[in-house]
Amino acid sequence: MLHSAPVSLVATYAYINPVVAVLLGWLVLDEELTVPIAAGGAVVLLAVAIVLKSERPRSGAPAAEPADG
């Protein structure tokens, strides 16, 4: 994936994995999900959403034209 996507986008997967692990532990293993843990997960998800939004091309941006050669 590093060959076709920006590093900042690829790195977001490393941040999402612990959030998913906590949620699965809560759902499957009945582990405790406290308010601080949930708040931390929400902060991580918000940060990842910000990174993903900044990586998308803007809809109003003009498309690059191919060079005539």
mmCIF file of the C-alpha atoms, coordinates in Angstrom:
data_MODEL
# 
_entry.id   MODEL 
# 
loop_
_atom_site.group_PDB 
_atom_site.id 
_atom_site.type_symbol 
_atom_site.label_atom_id 
_atom_site.label_alt_id 
_atom_site.label_comp_id 
_atom_site.label_asym_id 
_atom_site.label_entity_id 
_atom_site.label_seq_id 
_atom_site.pdbx_PDB_ins_code 
_atom_site.Cartn_x 
_atom_site.Cartn_y 
_atom_site.Cartn_z 
_atom_site.occupancy 
_atom_site.B_iso_or_equiv 
_atom_site.pdbx_formal_charge 
_atom_site.auth_seq_id 
_atom_site.auth_comp_id 
_atom_site.auth_asym_id 
_atom_site.auth_atom_id 
_atom_site.pdbx_PDB_model_num 
ATOM 1  C CA . MET A 1 1  ? 0.000   0.000   0.000   1.00 0.00 ? 1  MET A CA 1 
ATOM 2  C CA . LEU A 1 2  ? 2.958   2.331   0.554   1.00 0.00 ? 2  LEU A CA 1 
ATOM 3  C CA . HIS A 1 3  ? 3.571   2.399   -3.188  1.00 0.00 ? 3  HIS A CA 1 
ATOM 4  C CA . SER A 1 4  ? 0.104   3.682   -4.039  1.00 0.00 ? 4  SER A CA 1 
ATOM 5  C CA . ALA A 1 5  ? -0.983  5.774   -1.023  1.00 0.00 ? 5  ALA A CA 1 
ATOM 6  C CA . PRO A 1 6  ? 0.531   8.620   0.994   1.00 0.00 ? 6  PRO A CA 1 
ATOM 7  C CA . VAL A 1 7  ? 2.402   7.634   4.159   1.00 0.00 ? 7  VAL A CA 1 
ATOM 8  C CA . SER A 1 8  ? 0.041   9.694   6.312   1.00 0.00 ? 8  SER A CA 1 
ATOM 9  C CA . LEU A 1 9  ? -2.898  7.662   5.020   1.00 0.00 ? 9  LEU A CA 1 
ATOM 10 C CA . VAL A 1 10 ? -1.171  4.330   5.540   1.00 0.00 ? 10 VAL A CA 1 
ATOM 11 C CA . ALA A 1 11 ? -0.154  5.302   9.083   1.00 0.00 ? 11 ALA A CA 1 
ATOM 12 C CA . THR A 1 12 ? -3.787  5.827   10.101  1.00 0.00 ? 12 THR A CA 1 
ATOM 13 C CA . TYR A 1 13 ? -4.330  2.059   10.045  1.00 0.00 ? 13 TYR A CA 1 
ATOM 14 C CA . ALA A 1 14 ? -1.841  1.687   12.907  1.00 0.00 ? 14 ALA A CA 1 
ATOM 15 C CA . TYR A 1 15 ? -3.974  4.051   14.991  1.00 0.00 ? 15 TYR A CA 1 
ATOM 16 C CA . ILE A 1 16 ? -7.276  2.345   14.179  1.00 0.00 ? 16 ILE A CA 1 
ATOM 17 C CA . ASN A 1 17 ? -6.130  -1.169  15.165  1.00 0.00 ? 17 ASN A CA 1 
ATOM 18 C CA . PRO A 1 18 ? -6.059  -0.559  18.959  1.00 0.00 ? 18 PRO A CA 1 
ATOM 19 C CA . VAL A 1 19 ? -9.509  1.067   18.836  1.00 0.00 ? 19 VAL A CA 1 
ATOM 20 C CA . VAL A 1 20 ? -10.901 -1.977  17.035  1.00 0.00 ? 20 VAL A CA 1 
ATOM 21 C CA . ALA A 1 21 ? -9.151  -4.292  19.517  1.00 0.00 ? 21 ALA A CA 1 
ATOM 22 C CA . VAL A 1 22 ? -10.715 -2.470  22.484  1.00 0.00 ? 22 VAL A CA 1 
ATOM 23 C CA . LEU A 1 23 ? -14.171 -2.619  20.920  1.00 0.00 ? 23 LEU A CA 1 
ATOM 24 C CA . LEU A 1 24 ? -13.817 -6.315  20.129  1.00 0.00 ? 24 LEU A CA 1 
ATOM 25 C CA . GLY A 1 25 ? -12.617 -6.990  23.674  1.00 0.00 ? 25 GLY A CA 1 
ATOM 26 C CA . TRP A 1 26 ? -15.674 -5.192  24.997  1.00 0.00 ? 26 TRP A CA 1 
ATOM 27 C CA . LEU A 1 27 ? -18.089 -6.981  22.661  1.00 0.00 ? 27 LEU A CA 1 
ATOM 28 C CA . VAL A 1 28 ? -16.627 -10.477 22.605  1.00 0.00 ? 28 VAL A CA 1 
ATOM 29 C CA . LEU A 1 29 ? -14.761 -10.868 25.905  1.00 0.00 ? 29 LEU A CA 1 
ATOM 30 C CA . ASP A 1 30 ? -16.944 -8.596  28.047  1.00 0.00 ? 30 ASP A CA 1 
ATOM 31 C CA . GLU A 1 31 ? -13.981 -6.405  28.988  1.00 0.00 ? 31 GLU A CA 1 
ATOM 32 C CA . GLU A 1 32 ? -14.649 -3.128  30.766  1.00 0.00 ? 32 GLU A CA 1 
ATOM 33 C CA . LEU A 1 33 ? -15.064 -0.067  28.561  1.00 0.00 ? 33 LEU A CA 1 
ATOM 34 C CA . THR A 1 34 ? -14.593 3.013   30.706  1.00 0.00 ? 34 THR A CA 1 
ATOM 35 C CA . VAL A 1 35 ? -15.310 6.626   29.866  1.00 0.00 ? 35 VAL A CA 1 
ATOM 36 C CA . PRO A 1 36 ? -11.599 7.543   29.557  1.00 0.00 ? 36 PRO A CA 1 
ATOM 37 C CA . ILE A 1 37 ? -11.001 4.601   27.198  1.00 0.00 ? 37 ILE A CA 1 
ATOM 38 C CA . ALA A 1 38 ? -14.012 5.553   25.074  1.00 0.00 ? 38 ALA A CA 1 
ATOM 39 C CA . ALA A 1 39 ? -12.919 9.210   25.036  1.00 0.00 ? 39 ALA A CA 1 
ATOM 40 C CA . GLY A 1 40 ? -9.418  8.205   23.934  1.00 0.00 ? 40 GLY A CA 1 
ATOM 41 C CA . GLY A 1 41 ? -10.876 6.087   21.155  1.00 0.00 ? 41 GLY A CA 1 
ATOM 42 C CA . ALA A 1 42 ? -13.047 8.988   20.039  1.00 0.00 ? 42 ALA A CA 1 
ATOM 43 C CA . VAL A 1 43 ? -10.003 11.281  19.912  1.00 0.00 ? 43 VAL A CA 1 
ATOM 44 C CA . VAL A 1 44 ? -8.129  8.734   17.798  1.00 0.00 ? 44 VAL A CA 1 
ATOM 45 C CA . LEU A 1 45 ? -11.067 8.347   15.405  1.00 0.00 ? 45 LEU A CA 1 
ATOM 46 C CA . LEU A 1 46 ? -11.433 12.119  15.105  1.00 0.00 ? 46 LEU A CA 1 
ATOM 47 C CA . ALA A 1 47 ? -7.729  12.524  14.349  1.00 0.00 ? 47 ALA A CA 1 
ATOM 48 C CA . VAL A 1 48 ? -7.853  9.792   11.703  1.00 0.00 ? 48 VAL A CA 1 
ATOM 49 C CA . ALA A 1 49 ? -10.914 11.432  10.143  1.00 0.00 ? 49 ALA A CA 1 
ATOM 50 C CA . ILE A 1 50 ? -9.047  14.744  9.949   1.00 0.00 ? 50 ILE A CA 1 
ATOM 51 C CA . VAL A 1 51 ? -6.063  13.086  8.262   1.00 0.00 ? 51 VAL A CA 1 
ATOM 52 C CA . LEU A 1 52 ? -8.288  11.249  5.793   1.00 0.00 ? 52 LEU A CA 1 
ATOM 53 C CA . LYS A 1 53 ? -10.182 14.421  4.938   1.00 0.00 ? 53 LYS A CA 1 
ATOM 54 C CA . SER A 1 54 ? -6.948  16.318  4.318   1.00 0.00 ? 54 SER A CA 1 
ATOM 55 C CA . GLU A 1 55 ? -5.706  13.583  1.963   1.00 0.00 ? 55 GLU A CA 1 
ATOM 56 C CA . ARG A 1 56 ? -8.719  13.766  -0.372  1.00 0.00 ? 56 ARG A CA 1 
ATOM 57 C CA . PRO A 1 57 ? -8.404  15.981  -3.422  1.00 0.00 ? 57 PRO A CA 1 
ATOM 58 C CA . ARG A 1 58 ? -10.650 19.013  -3.231  1.00 0.00 ? 58 ARG A CA 1 
ATOM 59 C CA . SER A 1 59 ? -13.690 18.876  -5.474  1.00 0.00 ? 59 SER A CA 1 
ATOM 60 C CA . GLY A 1 60 ? -13.183 22.404  -6.824  1.00 0.00 ? 60 GLY A CA 1 
ATOM 61 C CA . ALA A 1 61 ? -9.541  21.932  -7.721  1.00 0.00 ? 61 ALA A CA 1 
ATOM 62 C CA . PRO A 1 62 ? -8.759  21.936  -11.441 1.00 0.00 ? 62 PRO A CA 1 
ATOM 63 C CA . ALA A 1 63 ? -7.599  18.612  -12.854 1.00 0.00 ? 63 ALA A CA 1 
ATOM 64 C CA . ALA A 1 64 ? -4.003  18.329  -14.020 1.00 0.00 ? 64 ALA A CA 1 
ATOM 65 C CA . GLU A 1 65 ? -3.733  18.333  -17.772 1.00 0.00 ? 65 GLU A CA 1 
ATOM 66 C CA . PRO A 1 66 ? -1.404  15.880  -19.497 1.00 0.00 ? 66 PRO A CA 1 
ATOM 67 C CA . ALA A 1 67 ? 1.680   17.380  -21.060 1.00 0.00 ? 67 ALA A CA 1 
ATOM 68 C CA . ASP A 1 68 ? 1.741   17.431  -24.842 1.00 0.00 ? 68 ASP A CA 1 
ATOM 69 C CA . GLY A 1 69 ? 4.840   15.774  -26.081 1.00 0.00 ? 69 GLY A CA 1 
# 
